[in-house]
Amino acid sequence: MKRMVSSFAVVVSLMTAGAVSADGGALEVKALASYRTGLFDRGAAEIPAFDPVSKRLFVVNGASNEVDVLDIADPGNPRLAFSIPLTDYGASPTSVSVHDGMLAVAVVADPKTAPGRIAFFDVDGRSLGTVESGALPDMVTFTPDGRRVLAANEGEPSDDYQIDPEGSVTIIELADDRTNIAAAHVTTAGFGDFEAELPGMRLFGPRATFAQDVEPEYIAVSPDSTRAWVTLQENNAIAEVDLLAGEVSAIHGLGWRSGVAFDASDKDGAVNFRKWPVFGMYQPDTIASYTTDGGIYLLTANEGDSRDYDGFSEEARVADLRLDPAAFPDAEALQDKRALGRLKVTTTEGDDDRDGDYDALYAYGTRSFSIWKTDGTLVYDSGDEIERMLAERFPDDFNSNSDENGSFDDRSDDKGPEPEGIAVGIVDGIPYAFVGLERMGGVVVYDISDVTRPRFVDYVENRNFSGDPKADTAGDLAPEGLLFVSADESPDGTALLVAANEVSGSVTLYRLAQAATN
């Protein structure tokens, strides 16, 4: 397997994007090269981490239950140096983080409802030890000071919903000798002190306690390493964690969005933006923090997610629901498959008077990225800008699927382009947000110099819509994890963006620079 993987190693890409930046210059985003596993739709490239000293990328490879270690001393020629096998630690890795020569890898157990593990290594792949986490550790990260390692334990239920572990955050405080993992102090920040559903959030798992129902997904940490914010995606909320006290200190429900146009049907054969009578649940996946003069802000990629198991499913199409005639006097027209009928919504919200029909409709995700204050106050949302941009630039491939070309409009009835990954970085003094679109496969770039009024810069698409995804001729598909590498840590002295693409099993490096202006 490894010989086959390495033989696909490098495919040079020639895409360059330029757009006017806040200072009147242009940000140039150039795809330098891609490392390709050749493994289609197997999760062979999911989350990347970078060590500036060894000049190595560490990439989660769920297909082989390994971390692939890529040498990027020459960013235009990434190559597989070696892989770190994880079979001894669990069933599958989900996340990786690196700090000062130490690697932390989140590994899910089999079954996923059992406690997982955080496995530690040095950058050469030598094991340093492991720490038990909660069930399904879905994201792991070092705090900026390197003293702690945090894991968001999603605690998903079993498929029959008979076992539903509690969601939690594992806090691993490393010893003075960081390599002595056995001496680390481990705290579990749980949700047992919370009981009632908070405004703007959702609790809806059958027979679940508050702690069982919440599903921590992704973590952002404050610059001073004292606080963390964790997305509770299915619950439409963000939890705040006091890292010094080792406890969840607050939960902020994100509420609902309405009045924004979007395309709701995959059966109308066209791009059709309308302000439908639907509430969007933000349900962010990735979260990142950004500090400016105004304080700390949180950026989220609002992918959306449902619970859809054999033992319980909340999914329904609007056409299959009974709509309240007073709330929806035009129900028959709305439920046409070319209108709102095909849109997937939740059955757990909207029957306000509990009489069996729906007084409101709630869809998954908002097809946008948002900026929040740390108390959950919304500062900015990109609204319909991303989806409209895709319709304009890709009229023949709008809202395509990530695993199939010739799939125009296929995702309109689901979650559209699905913003999933997000990274923040500063290039030549200008802060940018990079937002990965899971379904369309590209990265949206925003200037966030003014967090209240971010400005769209460009969209970089390294996908070939005329290629064959299964034959690995369709370019990059489904960016899962994005990573910004600053110029002062980059191997060649220029800022880089790294995109790990789950469906295509590829890792692409982009060079970021302000282009010279006349």
ZATORNU-46103 format. One line per field, with one value per residue (C-alpha): x, y, z; residue in one letter; residue number from 1. Coordinates in Angstrom, 1 decimal. Example, Ala and Ser with C-alpha at 12.3 -4.5 7.8 and 13.67 -1.06 7.14 Angstrom:
REM residues 2
px	[12.3:13.7]
py	[-4.5:-1.1]
pz	[7.8:7.1]
type	[a:s]
seq	[1:2]
END
This chain:
REM residues 518
px	[0.0:2.7:4.6:1.5:0.8:4.2:4.3:1.5:3.4:3.4:1.1:2.0:-0.9:-0.9:-3.9:-3.3:-5.9:-5.6:-7.9:-7.7:-6.8:-7.6:-4.5:-5.1:-2.7:-3.6:-3.4:-2.0:-3.0:-1.0:-1.3:2.2:1.9:-0.2:0.6:-1.8:-2.5:-4.7:-7.3:-10.7:-13.4:-11.6:-10.6:-6.9:-6.2:-8.2:-6.4:-2.9:-0.4:3.0:6.3:8.5:11.7:11.6:9.7:7.2:3.4:1.6:-1.7:-4.4:-4.9:-8.1:-7.9:-4.7:-5.1:-1.9:-0.5:1.3:4.5:5.3:8.6:7.8:11.3:10.6:6.8:6.7:7.8:6.0:7.0:6.1:8.9:7.2:4.0:3.1:0.9:-1.8:-3.3:-2.0:-3.9:-7.4:-9.5:-9.0:-7.4:-9.5:-7.1:-3.5:-1.6:2.1:3.9:7.6:8.6:5.7:2.8:-0.6:-3.1:-6.7:-7.7:-11.2:-11.9:-13.8:-16.6:-16.7:-18.8:-15.9:-13.2:-10.7:-7.0:-4.7:-1.4:1.8:4.9:8.0:8.3:10.3:7.4:8.7:5.9:5.9:2.8:-1.0:-3.8:-7.4:-10.0:-13.7:-15.7:-14.9:-12.2:-12.9:-10.3:-7.1:-5.0:-2.2:-2.7:-0.5:1.9:2.2:1.4:-1.9:-3.5:-7.2:-9.5:-13.1:-14.9:-18.0:-19.6:-21.8:-24.4:-24.4:-26.3:-29.2:-29.1:-29.0:-25.6:-25.1:-21.8:-21.5:-19.8:-16.8:-13.4:-10.3:-7.7:-4.2:-1.7:1.8:4.5:7.6:9.3:6.8:7.9:6.9:3.3:2.7:3.2:0.6:-2.4:-5.7:-9.0:-12.4:-14.5:-18.0:-21.5:-23.1:-23.7:-26.1:-29.6:-32.0:-31.8:-30.5:-31.9:-30.9:-29.5:-31.0:-31.3:-33.2:-31.6:-34.0:-33.7:-30.5:-29.3:-27.8:-24.3:-25.2:-26.8:-24.0:-21.5:-18.2:-16.7:-13.9:-11.8:-10.3:-8.1:-7.4:-3.9:-3.1:-4.0:-6.6:-9.8:-11.2:-14.3:-15.8:-18.5:-21.4:-22.4:-25.6:-26.7:-26.2:-24.1:-20.6:-19.3:-16.7:-14.1:-12.0:-8.8:-7.3:-10.3:-10.8:-14.5:-17.1:-18.0:-20.7:-22.7:-23.9:-26.8:-26.4:-30.0:-31.4:-31.0:-33.8:-34.5:-31.5:-32.0:-30.7:-31.3:-33.5:-34.2:-32.1:-35.0:-35.7:-32.8:-31.7:-30.1:-33.0:-32.4:-35.4:-36.0:-37.8:-39.7:-37.0:-34.8:-31.2:-29.4:-25.8:-24.4:-20.7:-18.1:-14.7:-14.0:-11.0:-10.1:-8.7:-7.5:-7.7:-7.8:-11.4:-10.6:-11.0:-13.5:-14.6:-14.9:-17.1:-17.7:-21.5:-21.7:-24.7:-25.3:-28.2:-28.6:-29.6:-29.2:-31.1:-32.4:-33.3:-33.4:-34.5:-34.3:-37.3:-38.1:-40.5:-42.8:-43.3:-44.4:-47.8:-47.6:-49.8:-52.3:-52.1:-48.3:-48.1:-51.2:-49.3:-48.2:-49.1:-46.9:-44.0:-44.0:-43.5:-40.2:-39.1:-39.7:-39.1:-40.3:-36.9:-35.2:-34.1:-35.2:-35.4:-38.5:-37.3:-38.0:-41.0:-44.1:-44.4:-47.9:-47.3:-50.4:-48.7:-48.2:-45.2:-45.5:-41.9:-39.1:-35.5:-32.7:-29.2:-26.4:-26.5:-24.2:-22.0:-19.2:-19.8:-17.9:-19.0:-18.0:-16.9:-20.2:-22.0:-23.1:-23.2:-20.9:-21.0:-22.5:-21.6:-25.3:-25.9:-22.6:-20.7:-23.5:-24.3:-20.6:-20.5:-23.6:-21.9:-18.5:-19.7:-23.1:-22.7:-21.4:-23.2:-23.7:-22.0:-21.3:-17.8:-17.5:-19.1:-18.7:-21.7:-23.7:-25.0:-27.4:-27.2:-26.5:-29.1:-31.7:-29.1:-26.6:-25.4:-21.6:-21.2:-18.5:-16.6:-13.0:-11.7:-8.3:-7.1:-3.7:-1.9:-0.2:1.9:0.0:-3.5:-5.6:-7.5:-10.0:-9.8:-13.0:-13.1:-16.2:-16.7:-18.9:-17.6:-14.0:-12.5:-11.4:-13.0:-10.8:-12.0:-10.2:-11.1:-9.3:-12.7:-14.4:-17.8:-17.5:-15.2:-14.6:-14.7:-11.3:-11.5:-12.3:-9.6:-10.9:-8.3:-11.0:-11.2:-14.9:-14.2:-12.1:-13.0:-12.9:-12.4:-9.5:-7.9:-8.1:-10.6:-8.2:-9.0:-12.3:-13.8:-11.3:-11.7:-8.9:-7.2:-3.9:-2.2:1.6:3.0:5.9:8.2:7.6:7.3:10.2:10.6:9.8:6.4:3.0:1.3:-2.2:-2.4:-5.7:-6.2:-8.9:-10.9:-12.6:-9.6:-7.1:-4.8:-2.9:-2.4:0.0:-0.9:1.5:0.1:1.6:0.7:1.3:3.3:1.2:2.2]
py	[0.0:2.5:1.9:2.5:5.7:7.1:6.4:9.0:11.5:14.8:16.5:20.1:22.4:25.7:27.6:31.2:33.5:37.2:39.7:43.2:43.4:45.9:48.0:48.2:45.3:41.9:38.6:35.9:32.4:29.9:26.1:24.9:21.1:18.2:15.0:12.4:9.0:7.8:6.5:7.7:8.5:6.6:9.5:9.2:12.9:14.6:16.9:18.4:19.7:21.3:21.3:24.2:22.7:19.3:21.0:18.1:17.9:15.3:14.2:12.0:9.0:7.3:4.8:3.2:4.0:6.0:9.5:10.2:12.3:14.5:16.3:19.8:21.3:22.2:23.2:22.7:19.0:17.4:13.8:11.0:10.5:7.8:6.9:6.3:3.2:3.6:0.0:-0.4:2.6:2.2:1.9:5.2:8.5:11.7:14.6:15.5:18.4:19.2:21.6:22.0:18.5:16.6:15.1:14.3:12.1:11.5:7.8:6.4:3.0:0.1:0.4:4.2:4.4:3.2:5.7:6.7:7.6:10.5:9.0:11.0:10.7:12.7:14.1:11.0:8.7:7.3:6.6:8.7:7.2:7.5:9.0:7.8:10.3:10.3:8.5:9.5:12.1:14.1:16.9:17.4:20.5:21.9:25.2:28.0:27.7:24.0:23.1:21.4:19.2:19.3:16.8:17.3:14.0:13.9:10.9:9.8:7.2:3.7:3.2:1.6:4.4:2.0:3.4:7.1:8.2:11.6:14.4:15.9:17.7:16.0:18.4:16.9:19.0:18.0:17.5:19.7:16.9:17.0:13.7:11.9:11.3:9.0:12.1:14.2:15.4:14.5:16.3:15.7:18.8:17.4:18.8:17.1:20.5:21.6:20.3:22.5:23.4:26.9:29.6:29.1:25.6:22.1:19.0:16.2:12.8:10.1:9.4:11.5:13.5:17.0:15.5:12.6:14.9:17.4:16.4:18.5:18.8:21.3:23.6:27.1:28.3:31.8:33.3:33.2:29.5:29.9:29.5:27.3:27.4:24.2:23.8:21.6:21.1:19.1:21.2:24.5:25.9:26.8:25.8:27.8:25.9:27.3:25.5:26.5:25.3:22.3:22.8:24.0:27.5:28.5:27.4:29.8:28.9:30.3:30.8:30.7:32.6:33.6:36.0:34.9:33.6:30.1:27.4:24.7:22.2:19.6:18.9:22.2:22.0:25.6:27.9:29.3:31.7:32.7:33.8:30.7:30.5:28.5:29.0:28.0:26.3:27.5:24.2:25.1:22.4:24.1:27.1:29.4:32.4:35.7:38.5:42.2:45.5:44.8:41.6:37.9:36.8:33.4:32.4:29.4:27.4:26.7:23.2:21.8:18.2:15.9:12.8:10.0:6.5:3.3:3.8:7.5:9.9:13.6:14.0:14.7:16.4:19.3:17.5:14.7:17.0:18.2:22.0:24.2:25.9:29.2:29.4:28.1:29.0:28.2:24.8:22.9:25.2:25.2:21.4:21.0:19.3:22.2:24.6:23.6:20.1:18.4:20.4:18.3:19.7:18.5:17.0:18.0:21.7:23.6:21.9:24.8:23.9:20.2:19.4:17.3:19.8:22.2:25.9:26.5:24.8:24.4:23.4:22.2:24.7:28.2:27.8:30.6:31.5:33.7:35.8:35.9:37.5:35.0:35.3:34.0:37.4:37.4:40.0:39.0:36.4:35.9:35.3:34.1:35.5:32.2:30.3:33.2:33.5:29.8:30.2:33.0:31.3:27.7:27.9:24.3:22.8:24.8:22.9:19.8:16.7:16.1:12.6:12.9:15.3:16.1:16.6:20.1:21.2:17.9:19.4:22.2:20.2:19.3:21.9:23.5:24.0:23.0:25.3:23.0:23.9:27.3:28.8:32.3:33.8:37.1:37.8:40.9:42.4:41.7:39.1:36.6:33.9:30.8:28.7:25.2:24.1:20.4:19.8:22.2:21.5:24.9:27.6:31.0:33.8:36.8:39.9:40.2:43.4:44.7:41.8:43.6:43.9:41.2:41.5:38.7:38.4:35.3:31.7:29.2:26.0:23.2:20.8:19.5:19.2:17.3:14.7:11.3:11.4:7.6:7.7:10.6:13.0:15.4:17.3:18.1:17.0:17.8:19.9:18.6:20.4:23.7:24.9:28.3:28.4:31.8:33.2:33.2:29.4:28.4:26.4:28.9:32.1:32.7:32.1:28.8:27.4:23.6:21.8:18.1:16.8:13.8:12.4:12.8:11.7:14.6:17.4:20.6:23.4:27.0:29.9:33.2:36.5:40.1:40.7:43.8:46.7:49.4]
pz	[0.0:1.0:-2.3:-4.3:-2.3:-2.7:-6.4:-6.8:-4.8:-6.6:-9.1:-9.9:-10.2:-12.0:-10.5:-9.6:-8.2:-7.7:-6.0:-4.7:-1.1:1.6:1.0:-2.8:-3.5:-4.6:-2.7:-5.0:-4.1:-6.1:-5.9:-5.8:-5.7:-4.4:-2.6:-3.7:-2.2:-5.1:-2.6:-3.5:-0.9:1.9:4.2:3.2:3.8:6.5:9.0:8.6:11.2:10.6:12.4:11.3:12.7:10.8:7.9:8.0:7.5:9.6:7.9:9.2:6.9:8.0:5.2:6.5:10.2:10.1:10.2:6.9:7.4:4.4:3.9:2.6:2.9:-0.7:-0.7:-4.5:-4.1:-1.1:-0.6:1.8:4.3:6.4:8.1:11.8:12.3:14.8:14.9:18.5:19.7:18.2:15.1:13.3:13.7:13.5:14.3:14.7:16.3:16.8:19.1:19.8:18.5:20.0:18.2:19.6:17.6:18.5:17.9:18.0:19.6:18.2:19.0:18.7:21.9:24.0:25.3:22.7:23.1:22.6:21.3:21.6:19.4:18.6:15.1:14.0:15.0:18.2:20.7:23.9:25.5:25.4:27.5:27.6:26.3:26.1:23.4:19.8:20.2:17.1:17.4:19.3:19.7:21.8:23.6:22.3:25.2:24.7:28.3:27.6:25.0:24.5:22.9:21.9:22.5:20.4:22.1:19.2:19.9:18.5:15.3:17.2:19.7:22.6:23.8:23.9:25.6:27.2:25.2:27.0:26.6:27.8:29.2:29.4:31.4:30.5:33.1:33.2:31.2:28.4:27.0:30.3:29.3:32.3:34.6:32.8:34.7:33.0:33.6:32.0:31.4:31.2:30.9:33.9:35.6:32.8:32.7:30.7:27.0:26.7:24.3:20.7:21.2:20.6:22.8:21.1:21.4:22.6:26.4:26.5:29.4:28.6:28.8:26.5:24.0:23.4:20.8:21.0:17.5:17.2:19.5:19.4:22.1:23.5:22.8:26.6:26.7:29.5:27.7:24.9:22.8:21.5:18.8:19.7:16.1:16.3:19.3:17.5:20.3:21.4:24.8:26.7:28.7:31.6:31.1:34.5:36.4:34.1:33.6:31.1:32.2:29.8:26.8:24.1:21.9:18.4:17.5:14.0:10.7:8.4:5.5:3.4:-0.1:-1.1:-3.6:-2.0:-4.8:-6.8:-9.1:-10.7:-13.2:-12.5:-10.0:-8.1:-5.2:-3.1:0.5:1.5:4.8:6.5:9.5:9.2:12.1:12.1:13.5:12.9:12.4:12.5:14.8:14.9:17.1:15.9:18.1:17.1:18.9:19.7:21.5:20.7:18.0:17.0:13.3:12.4:9.2:9.4:7.8:9.5:10.5:11.4:13.4:11.1:12.6:12.4:15.9:15.5:12.6:12.6:8.8:6.7:3.4:3.5:1.0:3.6:6.5:7.3:7.4:9.5:7.1:9.0:9.0:5.4:3.4:0.2:1.5:-1.7:-3.9:-1.4:-1.1:-4.9:-5.6:-7.7:-4.8:-1.2:-1.2:-1.6:1.2:4.2:7.5:11.1:12.6:16.1:15.7:14.3:15.7:18.2:19.5:19.4:17.4:14.8:12.0:11.5:12.2:11.1:9.2:10.3:7.9:8.6:8.4:6.9:3.9:5.3:7.7:10.7:13.2:16.9:20.1:22.7:24.4:21.3:20.0:16.2:14.7:11.0:8.7:5.0:4.2:0.7:-0.7:-1.0:-2.7:-5.1:-6.0:-6.9:-9.0:-10.9:-11.4:-11.9:-13.7:-15.0:-11.7:-9.1:-5.8:-7.1:-5.1:-3.8:-5.2:-8.6:-11.5:-13.7:-10.5:-11.0:-8.3:-6.4:-3.1:-3.2:-1.2:1.4:2.7:-0.5:-0.7:3.0:4.5:6.8:7.4:8.5:9.1:9.9:9.0:8.4:5.1:4.9:7.8:6.5:8.3:6.1:6.8:4.6:4.4:2.8:1.0:1.5:-1.5:-4.2:-3.2:-3.1:-0.6:-0.1:1.0:3.0:4.3:8.0:8.8:9.9:11.7:11.4:7.6:6.2:2.5:-0.1:-1.7:-4.0:-4.4:-5.3:-6.9:-7.6:-8.9:-12.5:-13.3:-16.5:-14.7:-13.2:-9.4:-9.1:-11.5:-9.5:-12.5:-10.9:-8.7:-5.1:-3.6:-0.2:1.8:5.4:7.2:6.4:7.9:7.7:7.8:8.5:6.5:9.4:9.9:6.3:4.7:1.9:3.8:2.2:3.8:2.9:3.0:3.3:2.3:3.2:0.9:2.3:-0.9:-3.3:-0.6:-1.6:0.2:-1.7:-0.8:-1.8:-1.7:-0.4:-1.1:-1.8:-5.5:-6.5:-7.8:-10.2]
type	[m:k:r:m:v:s:s:f:a:v:v:v:s:l:m:t:a:g:a:v:s:a:d:g:g:a:l:e:v:k:a:l:a:s:y:r:t:g:l:f:d:r:g:a:a:e:i:p:a:f:d:p:v:s:k:r:l:f:v:v:n:g:a:s:n:e:v:d:v:l:d:i:a:d:p:g:n:p:r:l:a:f:s:i:p:l:t:d:y:g:a:s:p:t:s:v:s:v:h:d:g:m:l:a:v:a:v:v:a:d:p:k:t:a:p:g:r:i:a:f:f:d:v:d:g:r:s:l:g:t:v:e:s:g:a:l:p:d:m:v:t:f:t:p:d:g:r:r:v:l:a:a:n:e:g:e:p:s:d:d:y:q:i:d:p:e:g:s:v:t:i:i:e:l:a:d:d:r:t:n:i:a:a:a:h:v:t:t:a:g:f:g:d:f:e:a:e:l:p:g:m:r:l:f:g:p:r:a:t:f:a:q:d:v:e:p:e:y:i:a:v:s:p:d:s:t:r:a:w:v:t:l:q:e:n:n:a:i:a:e:v:d:l:l:a:g:e:v:s:a:i:h:g:l:g:w:r:s:g:v:a:f:d:a:s:d:k:d:g:a:v:n:f:r:k:w:p:v:f:g:m:y:q:p:d:t:i:a:s:y:t:t:d:g:g:i:y:l:l:t:a:n:e:g:d:s:r:d:y:d:g:f:s:e:e:a:r:v:a:d:l:r:l:d:p:a:a:f:p:d:a:e:a:l:q:d:k:r:a:l:g:r:l:k:v:t:t:t:e:g:d:d:d:r:d:g:d:y:d:a:l:y:a:y:g:t:r:s:f:s:i:w:k:t:d:g:t:l:v:y:d:s:g:d:e:i:e:r:m:l:a:e:r:f:p:d:d:f:n:s:n:s:d:e:n:g:s:f:d:d:r:s:d:d:k:g:p:e:p:e:g:i:a:v:g:i:v:d:g:i:p:y:a:f:v:g:l:e:r:m:g:g:v:v:v:y:d:i:s:d:v:t:r:p:r:f:v:d:y:v:e:n:r:n:f:s:g:d:p:k:a:d:t:a:g:d:l:a:p:e:g:l:l:f:v:s:a:d:e:s:p:d:g:t:a:l:l:v:a:a:n:e:v:s:g:s:v:t:l:y:r:l:a:q:a:a:t:n]
seq	[1:2:3:4:5:6:7:8:9:10:11:12:13:14:15:16:17:18:19:20:21:22:23:24:25:26:27:28:29:30:31:32:33:34:35:36:37:38:39:40:41:42:43:44:45:46:47:48:49:50:51:52:53:54:55:56:57:58:59:60:61:62:63:64:65:66:67:68:69:70:71:72:73:74:75:76:77:78:79:80:81:82:83:84:85:86:87:88:89:90:91:92:93:94:95:96:97:98:99:100:101:102:103:104:105:106:107:108:109:110:111:112:113:114:115:116:117:118:119:120:121:122:123:124:125:126:127:128:129:130:131:132:133:134:135:136:137:138:139:140:141:142:143:144:145:146:147:148:149:150:151:152:153:154:155:156:157:158:159:160:161:162:163:164:165:166:167:168:169:170:171:172:173:174:175:176:177:178:179:180:181:182:183:184:185:186:187:188:189:190:191:192:193:194:195:196:197:198:199:200:201:202:203:204:205:206:207:208:209:210:211:212:213:214:215:216:217:218:219:220:221:222:223:224:225:226:227:228:229:230:231:232:233:234:235:236:237:238:239:240:241:242:243:244:245:246:247:248:249:250:251:252:253:254:255:256:257:258:259:260:261:262:263:264:265:266:267:268:269:270:271:272:273:274:275:276:277:278:279:280:281:282:283:284:285:286:287:288:289:290:291:292:293:294:295:296:297:298:299:300:301:302:303:304:305:306:307:308:309:310:311:312:313:314:315:316:317:318:319:320:321:322:323:324:325:326:327:328:329:330:331:332:333:334:335:336:337:338:339:340:341:342:343:344:345:346:347:348:349:350:351:352:353:354:355:356:357:358:359:360:361:362:363:364:365:366:367:368:369:370:371:372:373:374:375:376:377:378:379:380:381:382:383:384:385:386:387:388:389:390:391:392:393:394:395:396:397:398:399:400:401:402:403:404:405:406:407:408:409:410:411:412:413:414:415:416:417:418:419:420:421:422:423:424:425:426:427:428:429:430:431:432:433:434:435:436:437:438:439:440:441:442:443:444:445:446:447:448:449:450:451:452:453:454:455:456:457:458:459:460:461:462:463:464:465:466:467:468:469:470:471:472:473:474:475:476:477:478:479:480:481:482:483:484:485:486:487:488:489:490:491:492:493:494:495:496:497:498:499:500:501:502:503:504:505:506:507:508:509:510:511:512:513:514:515:516:517:518]
END
